[in-house]
């Protein structure tokens, strides 16, 4: 079922899968800012930001943020 939906969505884009850009930036010893960017169906650029906190080699917290600036502020808070 999911595979069929994916094929349908790719077909809507003229046979091309969406190009997604992912980037990670380390902030301090235990936090990462992850960002993803892509162009939506309407041609508008979309971006999402997440702050990932890692403790003992595992994800301890994941916080979504509305902008890069908000993600940086959250990542620097203790």
Buried (B, 14 or more C-beta within 10 A) or exposed (E): EEEEEEEEEEEEEEEEEEEEEEEEEEBEEBBBBBBEBBBEEEEEEEEEBBBBBBEEEEEEEEBEBEEEEBBBEBBEEE
